[in-house]
Amino acid sequence: MRLRLLLLPICTLISVPLLSSPAQSEGVPFGAQQAAAAMSMSANASPADAGAATPGATSKPSIRYMGSREAGFEAPALEKDAAAAPAAKTTFQNYVEVATGKQLEVFGRDLFRNVPSTFAPLQSVQVNPDYVVGPGDSLQLRGWGMIDIEANVTVSRNGEVYIPKVGSVKVSGVRYRDLQPYLKKAIGRTFTNFDLSVSLSQTRSVQVYVVGNAQRPGSYTLSAMSTLLNALFVSGGPSATGSLRNIKVRRGSQVINFDLYDILIRGDKSSDVDLRDGDVIYISEVGPQVALFGNVKKPAIFELRQESSLAELIAWAGGFETTAAFKNIIVEKNIDSCFQTVAELQADRTSVKDKLVTVPVRPTDIIRVIVPGSSPIEVKVERQFVRIDGAVGKSGVYELQKGETLKGLVARAGGVPENAYVFGTKLNRESVRRSQEEKIRESVDRFEKEIETNAKQRLTGSTDAAETAAIAGELEAQRRIVQKLRTVRAEGRIILDLRNADATVADLPDFPLLDGDVVYIPQKPTTVDVIGAVYQQNTFMWQKDCRVTEYVSMAGGVSQTGDGGQLYRICANGTVLSRRQSGGNGVVNPGDAIIVPEKLQAGKTFMQNLKDFTTILYQFGMGAAGLAVLKNL
């Protein structure tokens, strides 16, 4: 509170099924780093989760990497370090950064950047109709009518389930969509006039191996509903040296190829395959790479799998920037350590694509695409307009005449009536507002840095607990002041050189106007505000020749916590006068506000910084900007 009053006037693409309940994912990470990453994912698992899988278990599923504890890592620290560690860069990434000075991401790597360590419970995931029932699956049967059945059964190793009153029925190999009619037909050989409901209560587990250039290679036990993509997510995806385009699933003598670009670019998941027990997922080394940057939507490093053209590369990058006009497109390529133009096109969008197909792309190419029409430039204004409002003959929007000034505009708008308060005329300009807000933002940042540094130095030298607590409390109060300062918005007001409240239109300066300016002339006010450390904050009637000290007296005088020596006045014309500038004993104009700040109890450094900061804001014409805020404090 003691500091406040000085400042018063400036106030996932893919859903991943969870492991089945009896499944415990077991991984054997290769090396200490992989063990650490694995440990972070299993840190929250209960000891019971480490046991062997048992059919029908209902314990909370988890992902487990065996051997991580033996590596001697602490799980909480690892989770924090893993989140903070930057992604490893490829050799080609470093090459591009040195060659161009730009840091380009490898296309598709962000898909695995924030891979969750836990997944949605199986019961909340819809069963794929094409899912093939097999040994280890648990089924829930309910029958009513001529036969009453309510049973939870597990598919045995020979692929059968035992149904009470019916006997064993072979279900292995039946798709989930066909399971209910299949069982109803089997039971119908013995019973008639009944209905049957069948659901899959728990899926079996499959063990797969992720090897090669994976982030966390190892052995994983997953739900049988899992696909290749699920296994990639669980293992963290390809490493920095791994390929996104050459991933293989080895199933005995069968080899299935998978290209992540199919999903990333076209959203095509058709090549994703269901996993089977014993599958080996091999992630090959990353293939040839090229870099593309410039006026495209997603500059990045791309992996080549076969011969490609520049048209294909730009399509992978999302195409040209939306603002591209296609009047002129320049393509440059690094040749002998120098960017050289390899194509310059002038055509519409369709023709450009046809021509880009003819531009080949080679491994290690660094390509820069420049579309001059996409760069933002200031639009020239031929006709300029300003708005004038308030106490004028005819308010409205006027088209500026060549060289027209503020005084000339007021005269063209019909002059002002007798009750107009020319002294309080506001001239706001957008460019000035932007400049003011930028300087205010810089000043607040500097101010915040200084109070943090000052507090840190004081806390370092403090050994007394009470003093430390006091410093911490003071710092918190100062931080709240900083947050309040960040809410201050500039008006863009240009302070006019008007000397006193008797100013007329003839006293207005011949100040040239610009497009977008807003002029407001208020009616003459009849009040004066007294705010701050006085015994009774209030709004008083303006009295001719009444001075600041008299208004303060009418407010009960300066309170015990007030600092009368730092009193200042916000004038209706936007200026701020301190006590040294006759702010304390000068004649008060209608619409002025008198501010009595409280005494600052903080250290000298903070107090001086605070005064410097308020002075800066006053120079921006911000004195009156916070007046509306003042009355609500």
MARDRENVO-692560 format. One line per field, with one value per residue (C-alpha): x, y, z. Coordinates in nm, 3 decimals, padded with zeros to 5 digits. Layout:
xx: [X_...];
yy: [Y_...];
zz: [Z_...];
END
This chain:
xx: [00.000_00.286_00.420_00.090_-00.014_00.299_00.193_-00.177_-00.187_-00.005_-00.165_-00.296_-00.326_-00.362_-00.546_-00.317_-00.480_-00.352_-00.184_-00.428_-00.467_-00.249_00.018_00.329_00.542_00.893_01.175_01.546_01.684_02.024_02.254_02.220_02.032_01.763_01.738_01.691_01.415_01.250_01.263_01.080_00.786_00.758_00.818_00.454_00.388_00.311_00.537_00.253_00.264_00.608_00.476_00.418_00.099_-00.188_-00.508_-00.800_-00.587_-00.753_-00.463_-00.392_-00.208_00.135_00.430_00.739_01.104_01.287_01.644_01.602_01.627_01.948_02.097_02.078_01.859_01.614_01.277_01.152_01.478_01.478_01.126_01.226_01.552_01.383_01.129_01.395_01.651_01.659_01.601_01.917_02.017_02.121_02.447_02.256_02.066_02.394_02.521_02.214_02.239_02.603_02.538_02.227_02.217_01.866_01.753_01.525_01.324_01.324_00.981_00.767_00.983_00.728_00.484_00.687_00.797_00.545_00.468_00.254_00.384_00.033_-00.257_-00.635_-00.772_-00.868_-01.233_-01.263_-01.126_-01.368_-01.284_-01.195_-01.461_-01.179_-01.006_-00.937_-01.015_-00.735_-00.595_-00.584_-00.882_-01.157_-01.521_-01.833_-02.141_-02.501_-02.788_-03.158_-03.470_-03.466_-03.108_-02.977_-02.607_-02.392_-02.024_-01.677_-01.468_-01.110_-01.003_-00.777_-00.451_-00.628_-00.861_-01.175_-01.407_-01.616_-01.981_-02.185_-02.463_-02.323_-01.963_-01.647_-01.673_-01.377_-01.360_-00.996_-00.969_-01.320_-01.341_-01.504_-01.786_-01.880_-01.836_-02.191_-02.375_-02.105_-02.163_-02.540_-02.531_-02.314_-02.546_-02.849_-02.755_-02.864_-03.110_-03.371_-03.573_-03.295_-03.101_-02.727_-02.495_-02.118_-01.850_-01.473_-01.390_-01.012_-00.772_-00.471_-00.114_00.145_00.520_00.702_01.061_01.157_01.514_01.740_01.745_01.463_01.448_01.398_01.468_01.361_01.099_00.741_00.428_00.126_-00.243_-00.331_-00.538_-00.216_-00.077_00.267_00.200_00.117_00.448_00.633_00.467_00.548_00.912_00.944_00.961_01.276_01.589_01.783_01.955_01.637_01.429_01.066_01.025_01.190_01.033_00.993_00.785_00.946_00.698_00.879_00.974_00.724_00.850_00.603_00.726_00.587_00.633_00.530_00.504_00.181_00.016_00.200_00.123_-00.194_-00.343_-00.335_-00.324_-00.399_-00.041_-00.052_-00.067_-00.200_00.076_00.119_00.314_00.684_00.681_01.013_00.992_01.312_01.379_01.641_01.898_01.771_01.792_01.913_01.788_01.721_01.640_01.371_01.313_01.189_00.832_00.673_00.432_00.652_01.025_01.195_01.440_01.282_01.387_01.401_01.305_01.327_01.379_01.165_01.093_01.073_00.694_00.670_00.899_00.692_00.376_00.531_00.603_00.234_00.275_00.365_00.274_-00.091_00.005_00.205_00.080_00.256_00.361_00.726_00.886_01.263_01.424_01.783_02.005_02.339_02.602_02.973_02.888_02.681_02.308_02.252_01.921_01.810_01.459_01.266_00.898_00.623_00.286_-00.034_-00.061_-00.132_00.140_00.390_00.327_00.375_00.707_00.831_00.787_01.074_01.315_01.492_01.594_01.921_02.041_02.199_02.037_01.957_01.679_01.553_01.220_01.152_00.811_00.856_00.481_00.442_00.657_00.452_00.504_00.331_00.027_00.030_-00.277_-00.404_-00.705_-00.668_-00.945_-00.964_-01.241_-01.342_-01.590_-01.715_-01.796_-01.763_-02.008_-02.038_-01.864_-01.785_-01.522_-01.355_-01.131_-00.810_-00.723_-00.362_-00.155_-00.457_-00.377_-00.563_-00.670_-00.795_-00.995_-01.171_-01.261_-01.394_-01.602_-01.787_-01.573_-01.669_-01.963_-01.925_-01.912_-01.618_-01.302_-01.027_-00.761_-00.859_-00.843_-00.715_-00.528_-00.468_-00.255_-00.215_00.157_00.224_00.021_00.225_00.550_00.438_00.330_00.658_00.858_00.632_00.681_01.058_01.053_00.840_01.073_01.375_01.196_01.101_01.456_01.595_01.362_01.434_01.811_01.785_01.580_01.819_02.117_01.939_01.829_02.186_02.320_02.040_02.088_01.790_01.469_01.244_01.440_01.431_01.054_01.017_01.225_01.024_00.698_00.823_00.931_00.587_00.425_00.659_00.574_00.206_00.292_00.470_00.162_-00.049_00.190_00.152_-00.220_-00.156_-00.244_-00.122_-00.370_-00.136_-00.216_-00.006_00.026_-00.072_00.105_-00.191_-00.096_-00.414_-00.782_-00.882_-00.736_-00.947_-00.946_-00.704_-00.457_-00.460_-00.127_-00.100_-00.014_-00.035_-00.282_-00.237_-00.468_-00.648_-00.604_-00.882_-00.959_-01.184_-01.280_-01.463_-01.718_-01.580_-01.576_-01.682_-01.498_-01.152_-01.044_-00.829_-00.698_-00.443_-00.311_-00.561_-00.822_-01.114_-01.066_-01.334_-01.444_-01.487_-01.650_-01.398_-01.352_-01.178_-00.835_-00.848_-00.501_-00.377_-00.321_-00.679_-00.824_-00.601_-00.730_-01.090_-00.999_-00.891_-00.522_-00.236_-00.271_00.001_00.121_00.110_00.409_00.309_00.652_00.586_00.241_00.166_-00.118_-00.255_-00.376_-00.669_-00.438_-00.252_00.056_00.175_00.311_00.512_00.527_00.850_00.666_00.389_00.194_00.169_00.072_-00.040_-00.389_-00.596_-00.780_-01.119_-01.080_-00.744_-00.666_-00.445_-00.252_-00.098_00.123_00.204_00.553_00.784_00.942_01.150_01.523_01.670_01.746_01.389_01.247_01.475_01.391_01.023_01.050_01.249_00.985_00.694_00.885_00.915_00.542_00.467_00.683_00.456_00.151_00.028_-00.064_-00.436_-00.444_-00.479_-00.726_-01.021_-00.824_-00.738_-01.097_-01.140_-00.837];
yy: [00.000_00.239_00.188_00.197_00.561_00.691_00.478_00.560_00.769_00.503_00.222_-03.627_-03.698_-04.070_-04.245_-04.501_-04.800_-04.881_-05.205_-05.472_-05.513_-05.821_-05.673_-05.512_-05.349_-05.474_-05.289_-05.350_-05.007_-04.997_-04.776_-04.543_-04.267_-04.505_-04.649_-04.300_-04.222_-04.553_-04.488_-04.158_-04.340_-04.605_-04.382_-04.377_-04.750_-04.943_-05.232_-05.469_-05.371_-05.528_-05.881_-06.131_-06.108_-06.319_-06.381_-06.185_-05.937_-05.603_-05.399_-05.058_-05.097_-04.942_-04.916_-05.079_-05.082_-05.351_-05.276_-04.900_-04.913_-05.113_-04.823_-04.618_-04.325_-04.127_-04.114_-03.764_-03.597_-03.789_-03.676_-03.316_-03.352_-03.535_-03.257_-02.988_-03.161_-03.022_-03.263_-03.407_-03.259_-03.449_-03.380_-03.227_-02.997_-02.862_-02.826_-02.623_-02.405_-02.321_-02.262_-02.044_-01.923_-02.071_-02.352_-02.580_-02.862_-03.210_-03.256_-03.497_-03.506_-03.298_-03.591_-03.766_-03.457_-03.484_-03.854_-03.934_-04.192_-04.324_-04.390_-04.410_-04.715_-05.000_-04.993_-04.640_-04.740_-04.871_-05.221_-05.236_-05.444_-05.613_-05.724_-06.100_-06.290_-06.513_-06.695_-06.473_-06.254_-06.226_-06.228_-06.126_-06.333_-06.257_-06.475_-06.471_-06.656_-07.034_-07.026_-06.799_-06.720_-06.463_-06.550_-06.402_-06.648_-06.645_-06.789_-07.087_-07.166_-07.396_-07.108_-07.225_-07.082_-07.291_-07.179_-07.319_-07.559_-07.550_-07.670_-07.563_-07.344_-07.254_-06.874_-06.815_-06.643_-06.493_-06.119_-05.914_-05.797_-06.162_-06.288_-06.240_-06.409_-06.678_-06.769_-06.737_-06.987_-07.226_-07.207_-07.233_-07.593_-07.679_-07.404_-07.193_-06.881_-06.685_-06.362_-06.318_-06.025_-06.062_-05.803_-05.805_-05.720_-05.753_-05.810_-06.036_-05.914_-05.929_-05.894_-05.696_-05.580_-05.226_-05.219_-05.008_-04.631_-04.594_-04.345_-04.625_-04.963_-05.269_-05.535_-05.416_-05.597_-05.424_-05.478_-05.694_-05.400_-05.201_-05.111_-05.024_-04.655_-04.737_-04.918_-04.621_-04.386_-04.608_-04.636_-04.260_-04.286_-04.271_-04.126_-03.834_-04.081_-04.278_-04.267_-04.158_-04.306_-04.647_-04.841_-05.215_-05.477_-05.821_-06.104_-06.430_-06.418_-06.135_-05.775_-05.484_-05.133_-04.822_-04.452_-04.195_-03.927_-04.099_-03.989_-03.660_-03.528_-03.702_-03.838_-04.185_-04.455_-04.746_-04.878_-04.902_-05.270_-05.456_-05.604_-05.975_-06.156_-06.170_-05.884_-05.702_-05.330_-05.208_-04.835_-04.780_-04.503_-04.169_-04.137_-03.847_-03.508_-03.167_-02.830_-02.587_-02.240_-01.901_-01.801_-02.140_-02.224_-02.482_-02.445_-02.771_-03.047_-03.327_-03.686_-03.821_-04.177_-04.156_-03.892_-03.587_-03.250_-02.905_-02.911_-03.215_-03.056_-02.737_-02.946_-03.119_-02.773_-02.680_-02.469_-02.105_-01.849_-01.741_-01.387_-01.500_-01.326_-01.564_-01.277_-01.370_-01.674_-01.708_-02.042_-02.047_-02.345_-02.377_-02.434_-02.412_-02.252_-01.982_-01.942_-01.933_-01.882_-02.206_-02.095_-01.770_-01.814_-01.573_-01.742_-01.829_-02.100_-02.391_-02.297_-02.250_-02.603_-02.747_-02.564_-02.661_-03.029_-02.987_-02.863_-03.172_-03.203_-03.370_-03.497_-03.226_-02.948_-02.630_-02.451_-02.100_-01.991_-01.620_-01.480_-01.101_-01.043_-01.217_-00.969_-00.710_-00.350_-00.033_00.044_00.401_00.608_00.839_00.981_01.064_01.092_01.219_01.220_01.516_01.483_01.655_02.020_02.129_02.276_01.958_01.641_01.356_01.210_01.457_01.397_01.589_01.862_01.894_02.041_02.084_02.155_02.105_02.469_02.458_02.139_02.284_02.592_02.373_02.175_02.494_02.610_02.548_02.656_02.868_02.565_02.404_02.344_02.400_02.364_01.996_01.918_01.567_01.476_01.099_00.933_00.557_00.565_00.761_00.508_00.217_00.396_00.486_00.131_-00.012_00.227_00.156_-00.217_-00.177_00.039_-00.211_-00.495_-00.297_-00.198_-00.561_-00.682_-00.419_-00.503_-00.876_-00.814_-00.579_-00.831_-01.115_-00.915_-00.827_-01.187_-01.311_-01.082_-01.153_-01.404_-01.312_-01.507_-01.211_-00.983_-01.245_-01.276_-00.898_-00.875_-01.156_-00.983_-00.654_-00.827_-00.981_-00.639_-00.494_-00.775_-00.689_-00.330_-00.455_-00.652_-00.340_-00.139_-00.390_-00.312_00.055_00.133_00.437_00.672_00.802_01.155_01.438_01.716_02.051_02.371_02.536_02.754_02.794_02.711_03.027_02.895_02.951_02.809_03.084_02.939_02.595_02.519_02.486_02.121_01.907_01.619_01.264_00.989_00.823_01.109_01.156_01.502_01.543_01.873_01.825_02.050_02.266_02.058_02.199_01.967_01.886_01.547_01.501_01.146_00.960_00.988_01.243_01.197_01.220_01.147_01.331_01.533_01.904_02.191_02.397_02.744_03.023_03.117_02.823_02.669_02.314_02.354_02.472_02.169_01.940_02.116_02.059_01.686_01.692_01.750_01.506_01.189_01.061_00.819_01.075_01.244_01.604_01.679_01.448_01.589_01.639_01.752_01.594_01.878_01.864_01.926_01.601_01.742_01.656_01.916_01.825_02.041_02.197_02.295_02.481_02.161_02.213_02.578_02.684_02.776_02.470_02.445_02.279_01.903_01.879_01.594_01.637_01.328_01.288_00.976_00.773_00.767_00.509_00.284_00.078_00.112_00.410_00.215_00.095_00.439_00.610_00.355_00.406_00.782_00.746_00.512_00.746_01.034_00.834_00.771_01.137_01.227_01.004_01.209_00.922_01.138_01.129_00.774_00.618_00.867_00.631_00.361_00.595_00.635_00.257_00.196];
zz: [00.000_00.079_-00.271_-00.453_-00.454_-00.623_-00.917_-00.910_-01.226_-01.435_-01.317_-03.026_-03.381_-03.299_-03.014_-02.846_-02.672_-02.327_-02.247_-02.139_-01.767_-01.725_-01.949_-01.811_-02.078_-02.041_-02.209_-02.213_-02.298_-02.460_-02.251_-01.956_-02.139_-02.254_-01.905_-01.765_-02.014_-01.939_-01.567_-01.605_-01.765_-01.494_-01.193_-01.088_-01.126_-00.809_-00.702_-00.775_-01.138_-01.173_-01.127_-01.400_-01.602_-01.480_-01.676_-01.541_-01.347_-01.285_-01.147_-01.295_-01.628_-01.659_-01.893_-01.749_-01.858_-01.666_-01.566_-01.524_-01.147_-01.171_-01.363_-01.043_-01.155_-00.947_-01.124_-01.025_-01.131_-01.456_-01.545_-01.493_-01.686_-01.973_-02.013_-02.005_-02.231_-02.586_-02.872_-03.023_-03.359_-03.666_-03.844_-04.133_-03.893_-03.762_-04.119_-04.219_-03.909_-03.978_-04.349_-04.314_-03.953_-03.921_-03.691_-03.890_-03.734_-03.887_-04.040_-03.836_-03.521_-03.328_-03.351_-03.078_-02.886_-02.600_-02.601_-02.292_-02.048_-01.983_-02.215_-02.194_-02.007_-02.237_-02.128_-02.269_-02.611_-02.869_-02.990_-03.357_-03.541_-03.734_-03.415_-03.429_-03.110_-02.983_-02.677_-02.368_-02.458_-02.194_-02.304_-02.112_-02.202_-02.108_-02.230_-02.143_-02.253_-02.276_-02.139_-01.862_-01.901_-01.721_-01.738_-01.788_-01.987_-02.115_-02.448_-02.376_-02.549_-02.790_-02.888_-02.704_-02.439_-02.201_-02.183_-01.894_-02.005_-02.359_-02.345_-02.528_-02.836_-03.058_-03.109_-03.204_-03.542_-03.530_-03.591_-03.317_-03.548_-03.615_-03.259_-03.128_-03.423_-03.427_-03.060_-03.091_-03.376_-03.172_-02.868_-03.099_-03.177_-02.822_-02.719_-02.894_-02.815_-02.644_-02.688_-02.639_-02.569_-02.610_-02.535_-02.510_-02.148_-02.176_-02.461_-02.462_-02.470_-02.746_-02.703_-02.969_-03.011_-03.115_-03.244_-03.459_-03.439_-03.185_-02.901_-02.648_-02.814_-02.619_-02.560_-02.511_-02.397_-02.547_-02.591_-02.889_-03.015_-03.058_-03.399_-03.528_-03.453_-03.091_-03.051_-03.203_-02.954_-02.656_-02.763_-02.824_-03.202_-03.416_-03.257_-03.404_-03.638_-03.713_-04.028_-04.039_-04.387_-04.366_-04.078_-04.114_-03.932_-03.957_-03.902_-03.971_-04.339_-04.407_-04.415_-04.397_-04.486_-04.323_-04.411_-04.148_-04.421_-04.536_-04.211_-04.165_-04.513_-04.627_-04.305_-04.459_-04.190_-04.422_-04.407_-04.026_-03.922_-03.619_-03.408_-03.348_-03.083_-03.174_-03.426_-03.467_-03.547_-03.707_-03.752_-04.021_-04.031_-04.158_-04.534_-04.750_-04.630_-04.782_-04.623_-04.738_-04.596_-04.704_-04.790_-04.720_-04.439_-04.262_-04.325_-04.224_-04.305_-04.509_-04.567_-04.921_-05.006_-05.382_-05.648_-05.567_-05.720_-05.568_-05.617_-05.389_-05.131_-05.118_-05.082_-04.778_-04.633_-04.660_-04.972_-05.012_-04.749_-04.767_-04.865_-05.169_-05.485_-05.732_-05.952_-05.903_-05.737_-05.697_-05.608_-05.482_-05.402_-05.225_-05.491_-05.401_-05.063_-05.231_-05.294_-05.667_-05.849_-06.014_-06.114_-06.143_-06.221_-06.313_-06.338_-06.155_-05.886_-06.125_-06.372_-06.091_-05.967_-06.316_-06.352_-06.004_-06.092_-06.338_-06.067_-05.920_-05.556_-05.458_-05.118_-04.893_-05.098_-04.906_-05.093_-05.031_-05.182_-05.209_-05.301_-05.297_-05.298_-04.960_-04.766_-04.573_-04.679_-04.575_-04.790_-04.917_-04.835_-05.107_-04.922_-04.554_-04.297_-03.939_-03.679_-03.467_-03.183_-02.869_-02.831_-03.194_-03.443_-03.651_-03.534_-03.772_-04.006_-04.240_-04.538_-04.484_-04.720_-04.826_-04.542_-04.313_-03.946_-03.619_-03.603_-03.962_-03.903_-03.597_-03.799_-04.086_-03.836_-03.742_-03.453_-03.090_-02.871_-02.556_-02.324_-02.510_-02.308_-02.567_-02.293_-02.256_-02.631_-02.702_-03.018_-03.034_-03.300_-03.356_-03.439_-03.120_-02.918_-03.052_-02.978_-02.625_-02.545_-02.671_-02.452_-02.154_-02.205_-02.219_-01.905_-01.712_-01.814_-01.696_-01.375_-01.303_-01.364_-01.127_-00.838_-00.879_-00.880_-00.581_-00.383_-00.468_-00.344_-00.020_00.038_-00.022_00.251_00.497_00.780_00.995_00.930_01.007_00.774_00.500_00.535_00.522_00.204_00.045_00.135_-00.006_-00.327_-00.366_-00.325_-00.586_-00.824_-00.788_-00.877_-01.189_-01.290_-01.241_-01.454_-01.735_-01.751_-01.832_-02.192_-02.379_-02.543_-02.808_-02.692_-02.826_-02.567_-02.717_-02.618_-02.441_-02.146_-01.938_-01.908_-02.101_-02.426_-02.739_-03.090_-03.186_-02.934_-03.097_-03.271_-03.648_-03.600_-03.918_-03.901_-04.034_-04.151_-03.857_-03.607_-03.354_-03.213_-02.908_-02.748_-02.415_-02.252_-01.973_-01.652_-01.316_-01.077_-00.937_-00.797_-00.486_-00.461_-00.252_00.101_00.229_00.500_00.258_-00.112_-00.301_-00.603_-00.534_-00.723_-00.912_-00.767_-00.950_-00.808_-00.563_-00.518_-00.469_-00.095_-00.050_-00.226_-00.014_00.296_00.182_00.163_00.529_00.461_00.405_00.615_00.848_00.583_00.301_00.143_00.081_-00.061_-00.355_-00.436_-00.804_-01.028_-01.346_-01.563_-01.801_-02.097_-02.024_-01.855_-01.504_-01.265_-00.955_-00.644_-00.774_-01.094_-00.910_-00.883_-00.509_-00.482_-00.831_-00.944_-01.030_-01.361_-01.411_-01.467_-01.289_-01.048_-00.739_-00.627_-00.280_-00.277_00.031_00.174_00.024_00.285_00.044_-00.006_-00.185_-00.504_-00.549_-00.468_-00.721_-00.993_-00.925_-00.964_-01.285_-01.419_-01.345_-01.503_-01.825_-01.833_-01.773_-02.073_-02.283_-02.187_-01.972_-01.673_-01.740_-01.874_-01.532_-01.386_-01.434_-01.252_-00.967_-00.852_-00.820_-00.597];
END
